[in-house]
Amino acid sequence: MPVIPRVLVPVVILAAVVLSPLSAAEAACVPGSGPKLAGRNLSRVVLPADLTCADLRNARLDGATVRSTLTGADLRGASLKGTYLSAVEMAGADLRKADLSEANLSSANARGADLRGANLDDASFYSAHLEGADLSGATMVRARFYQAQFDDAKLVGVDMRDVDAYGSDMRRANLTRVKAGKARLRDSTFVKTVFRDADLTGAELYSTAMEGATFKGADLSQANLRDATGAELAGSTGVPMELPVPDPACEPGSGQQYAGWDLTRVKDFPDDLSCADLTGAKLDGVDLSSVRLDRAILRKASLTGAKVHFLKGADLREARLGQAELSSVELAGADLSGAYLSRATLDSGDISGAKFVGADLTDAGLSYLKAGQADFTRARMDRVEMRSSQLFDADFKNARLVGADLSHTELKGATFEGADVTDTVTEYAKDADLSGSTSKLAIGWVIAFGVFGLIVVAVVFRAVRIKLRRRRAGRRSAAESRAAFETGRRRAEEEVTRLGEEIDLLDGKGEDGTDWHAVLDAYDAAKTALATAQDHEDLKVVGNIVERGRDALTRPPKRA
């Protein structure tokens, strides 16, 4: 029984072709209006030579060798896995959502074909013609289309990851949102091609023609654009691994646009970013020692601890280069006015004609430099080391060089008018002329005098403090002594008063045995001594006189 259908299939196909209202001679037809073969399994069938405008929707042709003309054929949803379609005429064919994975379309003519949503993974398109074709939403992972023609084709949102497309022509093609990570597209033509929002990370785009191509929103991270011509990458994101060599006469800022970007996580930079705009970019700690940044704009960029070597004519005004590694740097003609270079290393570099106006070079290393005609006006250069540097005609006007080391330098024509050269070392410097500069007391002496002054102030303060303590102690002692004296005086006064009372008492009794003369003399003497008493010794005298008066009260008078 299975033999009958196999025998009948060619007959059915032949009948469909013969009875078709359209013949191959007709110049135009409606897709699907030809032979009716929709849904048929034609994998092992010998097909007619002409299937123009045939209805092959959902037909199965897996692994088949097709030599038929498929111009205008309707192959929507058809399965053509691994199908051999080399040199087949299929212009204007409708292949929407068809499965062409691993199919061979080498030299096929699919001009104007509709391949939207088709599966073209691992397919081959060597020298194929797809001019004006629409492949939007199709997948072409690992597809190969060497020297294929995609002029004016639409590939919007196509998945082209890991494709090989050497030498293909995609001029004016629309590759918006295409996914082409690691795609190999070298030696291809992309004149006026649209790559808007495309993913081109790691793509090989070297030796391509890109005049007029649009890359707005495209991610070019790690892409290789070496020797690409006419590449204008304005609006793109990511940093390519390689870029075309800039024009030697390029204008500053006319190169790649990375103003304000944080580039601290970029692993590989292009070898040449000359004339790039890196205004305000963040490059802290980044190794740029092999990257040319000649005439690049790095105004207000942050390069703290970065390694940079090529900066001829670069604009580094107000850039932050603290602790930057700039050994053997090429900075001739660069502008670093207002830049911060504290503790940066520029040893053995060439900074001829460079501007450091108002820059901070505190503790920086600038030894063995070529610095002819360099401008250090108003620069802060405390403790800077410039040993053995060539400083012909350098300008140090109003610069601060406190503690700087200019030993063994060549200073012919260098000017130091208004510069502060306090404690500056110029030992063995040639043609050193520091006229017009100022030199204050060396910082060491300032510190010594300051310490001595503090010691003197401390000693005087201590002496005054001791004296005040003693004075306060003396005052307390005098007050205590006066209080004790007053107490003793009151007691002495009481004793004198009591002596007077005792005298009155004995006189009232009429005691005749008393030596009144001695008693009264003692009483009067006690009152007089009390009135003139000044200290405790005087009070003791008063007490002795009172005792003498009392003795006289009890002692009989002497007989004549």
TORLOMI-463135 format. One record per residue (C-alpha): residue in one letter; x, y, z. Coordinates in steps of 0.1 Angstrom, whole numbers, plus 5000, padded with zeros to 4 digits. Each point is the difference from the previous one (the first is absolute). Example, Ala and Ser with C-alpha at 12.3 -4.5 7.8 and 13.67 -1.06 7.14 Angstrom:
REM TORLOMI-463135
a512349555078
s501450344993
***
This chain:
REM TORLOMI-463135
m500050005000
p502750265008
v501349964964
i496950154984
p500350355016
r503750024990
v499249924964
l497050234999
v501950315015
p501850094968
v496849964981
v498250235024
i502850264998
l500049984962
a496250054999
a500350295024
v502650174977
v498049934968
l496750115014
s501550325015
p498450314986
l503450174997
s502849884978
a503750055004
a500050244971
e498050255019
a502150285013
a498150055033
c497749805021
v498450005034
p502049805026
g498249675006
s498050034968
g502149734984
p500149635006
k498249905031
l502449805022
a499350145034
g500749765029
r501549734978
n503149805009
l502250064970
s503349905016
r500649704977
v498150124969
v501550124968
l498550344996
p499050174967
a502450254986
d497550295004
l498250065033
t499550374995
c497550145024
a499349645013
d498149965032
l502449815022
r498850125033
n501149775028
a501449764974
r502949775011
l503250014979
d502549905027
g503349894985
a498650024964
t502050134970
v497950274984
r500850134966
s496550134992
t499350374994
l498250125032
t499650364989
g497050145019
a499349675017
d498149995033
l502149805024
r498650145032
g500749765029
a501749754976
s502749775014
l503250024980
k502549875025
g503249924983
t498450064966
y502350064970
l498950324983
s503250104984
a499550244970
v496249975003
e497950294987
m497750105029
a499750374996
g496950145018
a499349665017
d498150015032
l502049815026
r498650145031
k500749785030
a501449734977
d502749775015
l503150034979
s502549895027
e503149854984
a498650074966
n502450084971
l499050314981
s503350074984
s499650224969
a496349995005
n497950304988
a497750105028
r499750374991
g497050155017
a499249685018
d498050015032
l501949815027
r498550165030
g500249775031
a501749734979
n502549765016
l503350044981
d502449865027
d503149844986
a498850074964
s502450084972
f499650314978
y503350004981
s499650274972
a496249995005
h497950304989
l497650135026
e499850364988
g496850165015
a499149695019
d498250035033
l501649785027
s498650195030
g499749785031
a501849714983
t502749805017
m503449954982
v502249865028
r503249874986
a498850064964
r502650044973
f499550264973
y503350084985
q499850264972
a496250005003
q498050304988
f497750165025
d499650344985
d497050185013
a498949695020
k498250025033
l501549805028
v498350175029
g500449815033
v501849714982
d502049775021
m503449994982
r502249885028
d503249824990
v499250044963
d502750004973
a499450274974
y503350084985
g499950234970
s496250045001
d498250314987
m497550155024
r499950364987
r496850185011
a498949695019
n498050055031
l501649815029
t498150185028
r500149805033
v501949724982
k501849765024
a503549954985
g502149925030
k503349854988
a498850014964
r502849994974
l499150274976
r503450114988
d500850134965
s496350074996
t498250314987
f497850205024
v499650324981
k497050185014
t499049695020
v497950065031
f501349845032
r497750185024
d499949835034
a501849704986
d502049775022
l503549984984
t502049895030
g503149834990
a499150014963
e502749994974
l499550314978
y503550074989
s500850114964
t496450084994
a498550304981
m497750205023
e499550344983
g496750145012
a499249715023
t497950085031
f501049865034
k497750195024
g499449785031
a502149714986
d502249825025
l503649974986
s501649865031
q503249814990
a499150024963
n502950014976
l499750294975
r503750014990
d500550144965
a496250074996
t499550304978
g497550285005
a499049885035
e498050265018
l499049855033
a498250295016
g497349895024
s501349655004
t500849845033
g502849785013
v503750034991
p501349814970
m503149795003
e501450144968
l499250324980
p501150154967
v503150215004
p499050365003
d501150264975
p503350145011
a498650344996
c496849935019
e498450285021
p499849965038
g496749845009
s499249884965
g500849645008
q498149765022
q497450155024
y500449885036
a499350325018
g498849935036
w500349624996
d501249775028
l502749804983
t501549845031
r498749654991
v501150004964
k502649724996
d501450074965
f500250344985
p500750094963
d503650074993
d499250354987
l497550245015
s501650314986
c497750304999
a497449815021
d497750205023
l500449875035
t498950315018
g499149915036
a500649634993
k500949775030
l503249814994
d501449955035
g502549735002
v499749914963
d503049894981
l500150214969
s503849974995
s499649854965
v497150234989
r500750314979
l498150305014
d501750274979
r497950314997
a497249835020
i497850215022
l500349885036
r498850325017
k498949935036
a500649634994
s500949795031
l503249804994
t501149955036
g502649725001
a499649944962
k502849904977
v500350224970
h502850054974
f498850174969
l498550355005
k501550234975
g498050324997
a497249855022
d497750235019
l500249905037
r498950335016
e498749945035
a500649624996
r500749805032
l503349814996
g501049955036
q502449715004
a499849934962
e502849804984
l501250224971
s503649884997
s501450074966
v496850184991
e499750194968
l498350335011
a501550254975
g497650284994
a497449875024
d497950235022
l499849905037
s499050335014
g498449965033
a500649635000
y500749805032
l503249804997
s501049965037
r502449705004
a499749924963
t503149864982
l501150174968
d503749895001
s501849984967
g497150144980
d499750284974
i497950295011
s501550264977
g497750294995
a497449855024
k497950235022
f499749945037
v498650355009
g498549985035
a500549625001
d500749825033
l503349804997
t500649955037
d502449725006
a500049904963
g502949844983
l501350194970
s503649894998
y501949954967
l497350194981
k500150184967
a498150315010
g501250284977
q497550295000
a497749835024
d497850245018
f499749965038
t498650345008
r498350005034
a500549635003
r500349855034
m503249795000
d500949955037
r502649725004
v499849924963
e503049814987
m501450134967
r503549875002
s502049994967
s497150144980
q500450234969
l498150325008
f501150234973
d497850314999
a497649855025
d497650255017
f499849985038
k498450345006
n498250025034
a500449625004
r500549855034
l503149795002
v500549965037
g502449725006
a500249914963
d503049814987
l501550174969
s503449855003
h501949924968
t497450174979
e500650214969
l498350335006
k501250224972
g497350264993
a497749885028
t498350285018
f499150005038
e498550345004
g497750015031
a500649635006
d500449885036
v503349805000
t500349965038
d502249705007
t500349924963
v503149794991
t501850134969
e503349825007
y501949954967
a497250154980
k501350164968
d499250374992
a497750035030
d498750365003
l497650045028
s499850384998
g496650135008
s499149705022
t499450015037
s501449785028
k498549995034
l501449865032
a500649634995
i497349795014
g502549825023
w500950325017
v496450115002
i499249685018
a503150045023
f499150365009
g496549915005
v500949725024
f502450225019
g497350275003
l497649755013
i502649895026
v500650365011
v496350065003
a499549695020
v502950095024
v498750355005
f496549875005
r501249765026
a501950275019
v497150235000
r497749725011
i502449915029
k500250375010
l496250045000
r499749685021
r502550135025
r498250345001
r496749835006
a501649785027
g501550315016
r496750175000
r498349705016
s502849985026
a499750375009
a496349975003
e500349705022
s502750185021
r497850315004
a497049795010
a502249825026
f501450335013
e496550145004
t498949705019
g503150025022
r499450375005
r496549955011
r501249745025
a502750245012
e497450285003
e497849775020
e502949925024
v500750375004
t496450075007
r499849715025
l503250145018
g498250345003
e496949825015
e502249825024
i501650325011
d496650165006
l498849705020
l503150015024
d499750375004
g496449975011
k501049765027
g502650245013
e502849764998
d503050195015
g502549724993
t500150064963
d502850174981
w497750244983
h502750204985
a501449694981
v496549884991
l498950334985
d503350054981
a499549654985
y496450074991
d500950334982
a503049844983
a497849714988
k497450244985
t502850204983
a501749684986
l496649874987
a499350334983
t503349994981
a500249624994
q500849914963
d500649625001
h499949695022
e503250105017
d498550335012
l497049805013
k502349785019
v501550315017
v496450115009
g499449665015
n503250015020
i499150355014
v496549875010
e501649715018
r502450245017
g497050215011
r498249705015
d503149905018
a500150355015
l496449965012
t500949705021
r503550125011
p500250235031
p501850334995
k503650045008
r500850155034
a502150315003
***
